[in-house]
Amino acid sequence: MKFTKIGFISLFSLLSVVTAFGQSAQQEKPRVEASSDSLKAGTYNGEKVQRLLGHVVIRQGATTVTSDSAYRYSSDLNKMEVFSNVHITQGTMDATSSTASYDGTSRIANMRGNVVLRDEQMTLTTPTLHYNLDARRAYYTEAGNIVGPDYTIQSQFGTYTTENKVLSFKKNVRYLGQNAEVLSDTMAYNTVSKIVEFFGPTTIKSPDGTLFANRGTYNTVTRESNFRGNASIKTPDYLIRGNTLTYSKEKEYYTATGNVSMTSIKDTTVITGQTALYWRARGRSKVFGSPVMRSIVSRDTMYLSADTLLSVENVKDKTKKGKLYAYHDVRIFKSDLQGLCDSLTYDLNDSIIYMSRNPRLWANKNQMTADSVIMQLRNNTLDQMRMYGNSFAISVDTLENYNQVKGRRMNAYFADGKIRRIDVNGNAESLYFALQGDSATMGMNRALSSDMRMMFQDGQVQYITFLEQPDAKLIPLHELEDPDKRLKGFVWRSDEKPSRAYVLEKRTGKKKAAPAKAPAPVPPKTASTPAKAASGGKAGAPATSKGKLKTKDRRAAGRVEAVQ
């Protein structure tokens, strides 16, 4: 029983000590001391007050408040209303206003009317200001304007912590400095590090371009940027977008990651991917992660994809367009043109495409292959095609016969995306089927010559002319064997022709193309009774020489540039 009583007394003593410690902690704040020229009794807002008049000085620790007059509440001597020429100082902080309320217990000063707060090299002006002297934090809610040595900041709401020199802002934030203008919804600015950090939709306008993001940081001195959330930057040459975006002014270097797009300002070319690197001074940009180039002209889009796309601007002449390099597993899709190769160079200024390493092309019902290919576009539509080394062209007629021509070098010309002429130079061979209208195959013409020209209409062979008397013959339909219907090297690759979805699909790594297989021979459709050709000549007459074919001896300039 005695043990219980002693334990109770000990516990009561411990609680008394804890309570006394808490009371002493609350009493640690210095007393509010006040002096003035005169002191009178009065009432204010229904409460009894002490009226301090003339040269009022209020001190509490390191805080000093001066004014022309003040009211000190009799019920709480730590609370005061301060009037006229209010001046509050604490350390490096100096604030003035027309009137103020001061609570020495909560250590909060509410300043009203023409408030000006100065701290070292920063000046804040606002209609009203709330200042917590313990936290050394000031905040305003009625629009504020901050002026520094080389910047101004405006916002509807703001907070300033004098200890760490950080300014925080909300709503209609505008930072204006020597190197940039920042417009934001929510922003913080460190007056020591000179770094802007923003937490809402923000636009930054600077000599480096116009930047936009939902979150990030911007160093107003070094102009280094780190942006996140729907980030973009518009330079004189590109509009770059991505989930994240960084910029180094010193290196003139941009990076973008996640759903990246680079839109050329000079034309309608857009490159998308997952990662983009841009060296502005060098005029080079590199995109990888399933990159795709889209070029839009006359409502028709050409899609070009590869493992890596590299764009090189014409830094010597900014008025001219640059070049695009694509390498490894290149795919092309357009409504009237599809293609595959390993490496490609696209000269955007001249609209010329250089293809190397197993190029394969399809234009409507025509297939073309060679060791290397040069395509000339006009208004984003195929105009000419020059093929070098083992050139081979195949077209399908209305009866699904394979008309073929091959040679060392071949030039193909197009009109509205349709083939209209092929010139073959060197070891030219041709094989095409003579038709009776669109209903019957009458026979097959096969010819050999050093050079030849094939003319087309609506994708069908009309006639062939030769440089010299050809070695040509007509093989009647009933004498044709399947091997006779193919020139050496014939491979029909319709199963390889890329679709739009195939060009745009996500790449998981370099893919090896499946080896192409020649399709099973298609039996020609025949008529029950042989008839004369629709042109009025003899059925199946071999092509005749119409005189020498005038062609220039062009050099094989098909070497494809490759930059990695």
Rosetta blueprint (number, residue, H / E / L):
1 M L
2 K H
3 F H
4 T H
5 K H
6 I H
7 G H
8 F H
9 I H
10 S H
11 L H
12 F H
13 S H
14 L H
15 L H
16 S H
17 V H
18 V H
19 T H
20 A H
21 F H
22 G H
23 Q H
24 S H
25 A H
26 Q H
27 Q L
28 E L
29 K L
30 P L
31 R L
32 V L
33 E E
34 A E
35 S E
36 S L
37 D L
38 S E
39 L E
40 K E
41 A E
42 G E
43 T E
44 Y E
45 N L
46 G L
47 E E
48 K E
49 V E
50 Q E
51 R E
52 L E
53 L E
54 G E
55 H E
56 V E
57 V E
58 I E
59 R E
60 Q E
61 G L
62 A L
63 T E
64 T E
65 V E
66 T E
67 S E
68 D E
69 S E
70 A E
71 Y E
72 R E
73 Y E
74 S L
75 S L
76 D L
77 L L
78 N L
79 K E
80 M E
81 E E
82 V E
83 F E
84 S E
85 N E
86 V E
87 H E
88 I E
89 T E
90 Q E
91 G L
92 T L
93 M E
94 D E
95 A E
96 T E
97 S E
98 S E
99 T E
100 A E
101 S E
102 Y E
103 D E
104 G L
105 T L
106 S L
107 R L
108 I E
109 A E
110 N E
111 M E
112 R E
113 G E
114 N E
115 V E
116 V E
117 L E
118 R E
119 D E
120 E L
121 Q L
122 M E
123 T E
124 L E
125 T E
126 T E
127 P E
128 T E
129 L E
130 H E
131 Y E
132 N E
133 L L
134 D L
135 A L
136 R L
137 R E
138 A E
139 Y E
140 Y E
141 T L
142 E L
143 A L
144 G E
145 N E
146 I E
147 V E
148 G L
149 P L
150 D L
151 Y E
152 T E
153 I E
154 Q E
155 S E
156 Q L
157 F E
158 G E
159 T E
160 Y E
161 T E
162 T L
163 E L
164 N L
165 K L
166 V E
167 L E
168 S E
169 F E
170 K E
171 K E
172 N E
173 V E
174 R E
175 Y E
176 L E
177 G E
178 Q L
179 N L
180 A L
181 E E
182 V E
183 L E
184 S E
185 D E
186 T E
187 M E
188 A E
189 Y E
190 N E
191 T L
192 V L
193 S L
194 K L
195 I E
196 V E
197 E E
198 F E
199 F L
200 G L
201 P L
202 T E
203 T E
204 I E
205 K E
206 S E
207 P L
208 D L
209 G E
210 T E
211 L E
212 F E
213 A E
214 N L
215 R E
216 G E
217 T E
218 Y E
219 N E
220 T L
221 V L
222 T L
223 R L
224 E L
225 S E
226 N E
227 F E
228 R E
229 G E
230 N E
231 A E
232 S E
233 I E
234 K E
235 T L
236 P L
237 D L
238 Y E
239 L E
240 I E
241 R E
242 G E
243 N E
244 T E
245 L E
246 T E
247 Y E
248 S E
249 K L
250 E L
251 K L
252 E L
253 Y E
254 Y E
255 T E
256 A E
257 T E
258 G E
259 N E
260 V E
261 S E
262 M E
263 T E
264 S E
265 I L
266 K L
267 D L
268 T L
269 T E
270 V E
271 I E
272 T E
273 G E
274 Q E
275 T E
276 A E
277 L E
278 Y E
279 W E
280 R L
281 A L
282 R L
283 G L
284 R E
285 S E
286 K E
287 V E
288 F E
289 G L
290 S L
291 P L
292 V E
293 M E
294 R E
295 S E
296 I E
297 V E
298 S L
299 R L
300 D E
301 T E
302 M E
303 Y E
304 L E
305 S E
306 A L
307 D L
308 T E
309 L E
310 L E
311 S E
312 V E
313 E L
314 N L
315 V L
316 K L
317 D L
318 K L
319 T L
320 K L
321 K L
322 G L
323 K E
324 L E
325 Y E
326 A E
327 Y E
328 H E
329 D E
330 V E
331 R E
332 I E
333 F E
334 K E
335 S L
336 D L
337 L E
338 Q E
339 G E
340 L E
341 C E
342 D E
343 S E
344 L E
345 T E
346 Y E
347 D E
348 L L
349 N L
350 D L
351 S L
352 I E
353 I E
354 Y E
355 M E
356 S E
357 R L
358 N L
359 P L
360 R E
361 L E
362 W E
363 A E
364 N L
365 K L
366 N E
367 Q E
368 M E
369 T E
370 A L
371 D L
372 S E
373 V E
374 I E
375 M E
376 Q E
377 L E
378 R E
379 N L
380 N L
381 T E
382 L E
383 D E
384 Q E
385 M E
386 R E
387 M E
388 Y E
389 G E
390 N E
391 S E
392 F E
393 A E
394 I E
395 S E
396 V E
397 D L
398 T L
399 L L
400 E L
401 N L
402 Y E
403 N E
404 Q E
405 V E
406 K E
407 G E
408 R E
409 R E
410 M E
411 N E
412 A E
413 Y E
414 F E
415 A E
416 D L
417 G L
418 K E
419 I E
420 R E
421 R E
422 I E
423 D E
424 V E
425 N E
426 G E
427 N E
428 A E
429 E E
430 S E
431 L E
432 Y E
433 F E
434 A E
435 L E
436 Q E
437 G L
438 D L
439 S L
440 A E
441 T E
442 M E
443 G E
444 M E
445 N E
446 R E
447 A E
448 L E
449 S E
450 S E
451 D E
452 M E
453 R E
454 M E
455 M E
456 F E
457 Q E
458 D L
459 G L
460 Q E
461 V E
462 Q E
463 Y E
464 I E
465 T E
466 F E
467 L L
468 E L
469 Q L
470 P L
471 D E
472 A E
473 K E
474 L E
475 I E
476 P E
477 L H
478 H H
479 E H
480 L L
481 E L
482 D H
483 P H
484 D H
485 K H
486 R L
487 L L
488 K L
489 G L
490 F L
491 V L
492 W L
493 R L
494 S H
495 D H
496 E H
497 K L
498 P L
499 S L
500 R H
501 A H
502 Y H
503 V H
504 L H
505 E L
506 K L
507 R L
508 T L
509 G L
510 K L
511 K L
512 K L
513 A L
514 A L
515 P L
516 A L
517 K L
518 A L
519 P L
520 A L
521 P L
522 V L
523 P L
524 P L
525 K L
526 T L
527 A L
528 S L
529 T L
530 P L
531 A L
532 K L
533 A L
534 A L
535 S L
536 G L
537 G L
538 K L
539 A L
540 G L
541 A L
542 P L
543 A L
544 T L
545 S L
546 K L
547 G L
548 K L
549 L L
550 K L
551 T L
552 K L
553 D L
554 R L
555 R L
556 A L
557 A L
558 G L
559 R L
560 V L
561 E L
562 A L
563 V L
564 Q L
